[in-house]
Amino acid sequence: MKFGLLVGVGFVAASFGINYQFSNKSFRLLLIDAGYHCSQFVIYAIILGLWH
């Protein structure tokens, strides 16, 4: 779960943050969209962890 969260926050949220900053979108929208993708990566990590 830690690695899934790390990948989600480190790559996805940072990438979205840069794009949202240039397009002048709100921080709240960034949290919603990045949170969705971060939770996806955590779920992927749980599934792969249980499968291994």
N, CA, C and O atoms as a GROMACS GRO file, in nm:
protein
  208
    1MET      N    1   0.083  -0.119   0.000
    1MET     CA    2   0.000   0.000   0.000
    1MET      C    3   0.087   0.125   0.000
    1MET      O    4   0.053   0.226  -0.063
    2LYS      N    5   0.200   0.118   0.072
    2LYS     CA    6   0.287   0.236   0.078
    2LYS      C    7   0.342   0.271  -0.059
    2LYS      O    8   0.348   0.389  -0.096
    3PHE      N    9   0.382   0.169  -0.135
    3PHE     CA   10   0.438   0.196  -0.267
    3PHE      C   11   0.331   0.247  -0.364
    3PHE      O   12   0.358   0.333  -0.447
    4GLY      N   13   0.211   0.194  -0.353
    4GLY     CA   14   0.102   0.243  -0.436
    4GLY      C   15   0.071   0.388  -0.407
    4GLY      O   16   0.049   0.467  -0.500
    5LEU      N   17   0.070   0.424  -0.281
    5LEU     CA   18   0.046   0.563  -0.243
    5LEU      C   19   0.162   0.652  -0.286
    5LEU      O   20   0.141   0.765  -0.331
    6LEU      N   21   0.282   0.601  -0.272
    6LEU     CA   22   0.401   0.677  -0.313
    6LEU      C   23   0.399   0.704  -0.463
    6LEU      O   24   0.428   0.816  -0.506
    7VAL      N   25   0.367   0.604  -0.543
    7VAL     CA   26   0.359   0.623  -0.687
    7VAL      C   27   0.245   0.719  -0.722
    7VAL      O   28   0.261   0.807  -0.806
    8GLY      N   29   0.132   0.702  -0.656
    8GLY     CA   30   0.018   0.790  -0.684
    8GLY      C   31   0.048   0.935  -0.654
    8GLY      O   32   0.018   1.023  -0.735
    9VAL      N   33   0.105   0.960  -0.540
    9VAL     CA   34   0.134   1.098  -0.501
    9VAL      C   35   0.256   1.151  -0.576
    9VAL      O   36   0.256   1.264  -0.623
   10GLY      N   37   0.359   1.069  -0.586
   10GLY     CA   38   0.484   1.115  -0.645
   10GLY      C   39   0.477   1.141  -0.794
   10GLY      O   40   0.534   1.238  -0.843
   11PHE      N   41   0.407   1.056  -0.866
   11PHE     CA   42   0.403   1.072  -1.011
   11PHE      C   43   0.272   1.134  -1.060
   11PHE      O   44   0.274   1.234  -1.131
   12VAL      N   45   0.162   1.076  -1.022
   12VAL     CA   46   0.034   1.120  -1.076
   12VAL      C   47  -0.005   1.257  -1.023
   12VAL      O   48  -0.036   1.347  -1.101
   13ALA      N   49  -0.004   1.274  -0.893
   13ALA     CA   50  -0.046   1.402  -0.836
   13ALA      C   51   0.049   1.515  -0.876
   13ALA      O   52   0.005   1.627  -0.902
   14ALA      N   53   0.178   1.485  -0.883
   14ALA     CA   54   0.273   1.588  -0.925
   14ALA      C   55   0.251   1.625  -1.072
   14ALA      O   56   0.257   1.743  -1.108
   15SER      N   57   0.225   1.526  -1.155
   15SER     CA   58   0.199   1.553  -1.297
   15SER      C   59   0.070   1.632  -1.315
   15SER      O   60   0.067   1.729  -1.391
   16PHE      N   61  -0.034   1.592  -1.246
   16PHE     CA   62  -0.160   1.666  -1.253
   16PHE      C   63  -0.142   1.808  -1.200
   16PHE      O   64  -0.198   1.902  -1.255
   17GLY      N   65  -0.065   1.823  -1.094
   17GLY     CA   66  -0.043   1.954  -1.034
   17GLY      C   67   0.018   2.053  -1.132
   17GLY      O   68  -0.022   2.169  -1.139
   18ILE      N   69   0.116   2.004  -1.208
   18ILE     CA   70   0.180   2.091  -1.307
   18ILE      C   71   0.080   2.130  -1.415
   18ILE      O   72   0.070   2.247  -1.452
   19ASN      N   73   0.005   2.033  -1.464
   19ASN     CA   74  -0.093   2.063  -1.569
   19ASN      C   75  -0.204   2.155  -1.520
   19ASN      O   76  -0.246   2.246  -1.592
   20TYR      N   77  -0.250   2.133  -1.398
   20TYR     CA   78  -0.358   2.216  -1.344
   20TYR      C   79  -0.310   2.357  -1.315
   20TYR      O   80  -0.387   2.452  -1.324
   21GLN      N   81  -0.183   2.370  -1.279
   21GLN     CA   82  -0.129   2.503  -1.252
   21GLN      C   83  -0.125   2.586  -1.380
   21GLN      O   84  -0.158   2.705  -1.377
   22PHE      N   85  -0.086   2.527  -1.491
   22PHE     CA   86  -0.080   2.600  -1.617
   22PHE      C   87  -0.218   2.628  -1.675
   22PHE      O   88  -0.235   2.726  -1.748
   23SER      N   89  -0.317   2.545  -1.643
   23SER     CA   90  -0.452   2.569  -1.696
   23SER      C   91  -0.541   2.645  -1.599
   23SER      O   92  -0.660   2.663  -1.624
   24ASN      N   93  -0.484   2.691  -1.487
   24ASN     CA   94  -0.555   2.771  -1.387
   24ASN      C   95  -0.678   2.702  -1.330
   24ASN      O   96  -0.780   2.767  -1.308
   25LYS      N   97  -0.669   2.573  -1.308
   25LYS     CA   98  -0.779   2.500  -1.243
   25LYS      C   99  -0.760   2.507  -1.092
   25LYS      O  100  -0.650   2.531  -1.044
   26SER      N  101  -0.867   2.485  -1.020
   26SER     CA  102  -0.863   2.501  -0.875
   26SER      C  103  -0.790   2.386  -0.806
   26SER      O  104  -0.778   2.276  -0.860
   27PHE      N  105  -0.741   2.414  -0.687
   27PHE     CA  106  -0.670   2.314  -0.607
   27PHE      C  107  -0.766   2.204  -0.563
   27PHE      O  108  -0.726   2.088  -0.550
   28ARG      N  109  -0.890   2.240  -0.540
   28ARG     CA  110  -0.991   2.141  -0.499
   28ARG      C  111  -1.012   2.037  -0.610
   28ARG      O  112  -1.025   1.918  -0.582
   29LEU      N  113  -1.017   2.082  -0.734
   29LEU     CA  114  -1.031   1.991  -0.846
   29LEU      C  115  -0.909   1.900  -0.859
   29LEU      O  116  -0.922   1.783  -0.893
   30LEU      N  117  -0.792   1.954  -0.833
   30LEU     CA  118  -0.669   1.873  -0.833
   30LEU      C  119  -0.677   1.764  -0.728
   30LEU      O  120  -0.640   1.649  -0.755
   31LEU      N  121  -0.724   1.797  -0.609
   31LEU     CA  122  -0.735   1.696  -0.503
   31LEU      C  123  -0.834   1.587  -0.540
   31LEU      O  124  -0.812   1.470  -0.509
   32ILE      N  125  -0.942   1.623  -0.604
   32ILE     CA  126  -1.041   1.523  -0.644
   32ILE      C  127  -0.983   1.430  -0.749
   32ILE      O  128  -0.989   1.308  -0.734
   33ASP      N  129  -0.927   1.486  -0.856
   33ASP     CA  130  -0.876   1.404  -0.965
   33ASP      C  131  -0.753   1.324  -0.924
   33ASP      O  132  -0.743   1.206  -0.957
   34ALA      N  133  -0.660   1.385  -0.853
   34ALA     CA  134  -0.541   1.313  -0.810
   34ALA      C  135  -0.575   1.209  -0.704
   34ALA      O  136  -0.515   1.102  -0.700
   35GLY      N  137  -0.671   1.239  -0.618
   35GLY     CA  138  -0.713   1.142  -0.517
   35GLY      C  139  -0.774   1.018  -0.577
   35GLY      O  140  -0.754   0.908  -0.526
   36TYR      N  141  -0.847   1.036  -0.684
   36TYR     CA  142  -0.906   0.921  -0.754
   36TYR      C  143  -0.796   0.829  -0.808
   36TYR      O  144  -0.803   0.708  -0.791
   37HIS      N  145  -0.697   0.887  -0.872
   37HIS     CA  146  -0.589   0.807  -0.928
   37HIS      C  147  -0.498   0.748  -0.820
   37HIS      O  148  -0.448   0.637  -0.835
   38CYS      N  149  -0.475   0.821  -0.713
   38CYS     CA  150  -0.395   0.767  -0.602
   38CYS      C  151  -0.465   0.647  -0.539
   38CYS      O  152  -0.400   0.548  -0.504
   39SER      N  153  -0.595   0.655  -0.524
   39SER     CA  154  -0.667   0.542  -0.468
   39SER      C  155  -0.662   0.422  -0.562
   39SER      O  156  -0.660   0.308  -0.516
   40GLN      N  157  -0.661   0.446  -0.692
   40GLN     CA  158  -0.645   0.338  -0.788
   40GLN      C  159  -0.512   0.266  -0.769
   40GLN      O  160  -0.508   0.143  -0.768
   41PHE      N  161  -0.406   0.341  -0.753
   41PHE     CA  162  -0.274   0.280  -0.735
   41PHE      C  163  -0.265   0.203  -0.604
   41PHE      O  164  -0.199   0.100  -0.597
   42VAL      N  165  -0.330   0.252  -0.501
   42VAL     CA  166  -0.332   0.179  -0.372
   42VAL      C  167  -0.408   0.047  -0.390
   42VAL      O  168  -0.365  -0.056  -0.337
   43ILE      N  169  -0.518   0.049  -0.461
   43ILE     CA  170  -0.594  -0.075  -0.485
   43ILE      C  171  -0.512  -0.172  -0.569
   43ILE      O  172  -0.511  -0.292  -0.542
   44TYR      N  173  -0.442  -0.121  -0.671
   44TYR     CA  174  -0.354  -0.207  -0.750
   44TYR      C  175  -0.247  -0.271  -0.662
   44TYR      O  176  -0.217  -0.389  -0.676
   45ALA      N  177  -0.189  -0.192  -0.573
   45ALA     CA  178  -0.084  -0.244  -0.485
   45ALA      C  179  -0.139  -0.352  -0.391
   45ALA      O  180  -0.072  -0.451  -0.365
   46ILE      N  181  -0.259  -0.332  -0.342
   46ILE     CA  182  -0.321  -0.433  -0.253
   46ILE      C  183  -0.344  -0.562  -0.330
   46ILE      O  184  -0.314  -0.670  -0.280
   47ILE      N  185  -0.398  -0.551  -0.451
   47ILE     CA  186  -0.425  -0.670  -0.531
   47ILE      C  187  -0.296  -0.744  -0.563
   47ILE      O  188  -0.288  -0.866  -0.548
   48LEU      N  189  -0.193  -0.670  -0.607
   48LEU     CA  190  -0.066  -0.736  -0.639
   48LEU      C  191   0.001  -0.792  -0.515
   48LEU      O  192   0.066  -0.897  -0.522
   49GLY      N  193  -0.013  -0.725  -0.402
   49GLY     CA  194   0.044  -0.776  -0.277
   49GLY      C  195  -0.023  -0.904  -0.231
   49GLY      O  196   0.044  -0.994  -0.180
   50LEU      N  197  -0.154  -0.914  -0.248
   50LEU     CA  198  -0.224  -1.035  -0.209
   50LEU      C  199  -0.200  -1.149  -0.308
   50LEU      O  200  -0.201  -1.266  -0.270
   51TRP      N  201  -0.178  -1.114  -0.434
   51TRP     CA  202  -0.156  -1.214  -0.536
   51TRP      C  203  -0.018  -1.277  -0.524
   51TRP      O  204   0.000  -1.395  -0.553
   52HIS      N  205   0.078  -1.200  -0.482
   52HIS     CA  206   0.216  -1.248  -0.470
   52HIS      C  207   0.220  -1.344  -0.356
   52HIS      O  208   0.326  -1.399  -0.326
   0.00000   0.00000   0.00000
